[in-house]
Amino acid sequence: MSFRDAVDAKDMDAVEAMLADDVVFKSPVAHKPYEGKAITGAILRAVAEVFEDLTYVREIRDPNGVNDAFMFEAKVNGLDITGCDFLVYNDAGKIVEFMVMVRPLRAAHALAERMGQRFGQIMEDAQRAQQA
């Protein structure tokens, strides 16, 4: 299953299985990157709940299989948001870097607020995943 197929199917277990243990997540609304599969998986699960009607509208695939970009549209608190997931893969095909950029600013602020409300739960979920 490809990354896009997993997201389209809302199969977050499959998405998480694609992450390398040392993946780095670069958030559009946080200053510092998050390191590790557990925290990245927890963040992506929360985002999947926060985004409404997430649809990928364009893919830019690297013929060498190292980099992909997936442009998406969704809603957050009723606001239209457009963004792009930039993925970098290792030699084993696992995602080692996951960077997200979003626009417009008003929707980015709404995303930051919604994710901020969930951050305590995200951290708890990440800790549980690390212990498993």
CORJO-V892510 format. One record per backbone hydrogen bond with DSSP energy under -1.0 kcal/mol. NH is the residue of the N-H (numbers start at 1). CO is the residue of the C=O. E is the energy in kcal/mol with one decimal. If there is no record, write none. Layout:
<<NH,CO,E> <NH,CO,E>>
This chain:
<<6,2,-2.4> <7,3,-2.5> <8,4,-3.1> <9,5,-2.0> <10,7,-1.5> <11,6,-2.8> <12,10,-1.2> <15,11,-1.9> <16,12,-2.6> <17,13,-1.9> <18,15,-1.1> <19,16,-1.5> <20,95,-2.7> <23,20,-1.7> <24,96,-1.7> <25,34,-3.4> <26,98,-2.8> <34,25,-2.9> <36,23,-3.6> <37,21,-1.5> <40,36,-1.8> <41,37,-2.8> <42,38,-2.1> <43,39,-2.4> <44,40,-2.6> <45,41,-2.2> <46,42,-1.9> <47,43,-2.7> <48,44,-2.1> <50,46,-1.9> <51,47,-3.0> <52,75,-2.8> <55,73,-2.7> <57,71,-2.7> <58,71,-1.3> <60,69,-2.9> <62,67,-1.8> <65,62,-2.2> <68,87,-2.1> <69,60,-2.2> <70,85,-2.4> <71,58,-2.4> <72,83,-2.9> <73,55,-2.5> <74,81,-2.2> <75,52,-1.9> <76,79,-2.2> <79,76,-2.4> <81,74,-2.5> <82,103,-2.8> <83,72,-2.4> <84,101,-2.4> <85,70,-2.5> <86,99,-3.4> <87,68,-3.0> <88,97,-2.2> <89,66,-2.7> <90,94,-2.6> <93,90,-1.9> <95,18,-3.2> <96,88,-3.0> <97,88,-1.5> <98,24,-2.7> <99,86,-2.7> <100,26,-2.4> <101,84,-1.9> <103,82,-2.5> <108,104,-2.2> <109,105,-2.6> <110,106,-1.8> <111,107,-2.5> <112,108,-2.6> <113,109,-2.4> <114,110,-2.5> <115,111,-2.8> <116,112,-2.3> <117,113,-1.9> <122,118,-2.5> <123,119,-2.5> <124,120,-2.0> <125,121,-2.8> <126,122,-2.4> <127,123,-2.3> <128,124,-2.3> <129,125,-2.3> <130,126,-2.1> <131,127,-1.7> <132,128,-1.1>>
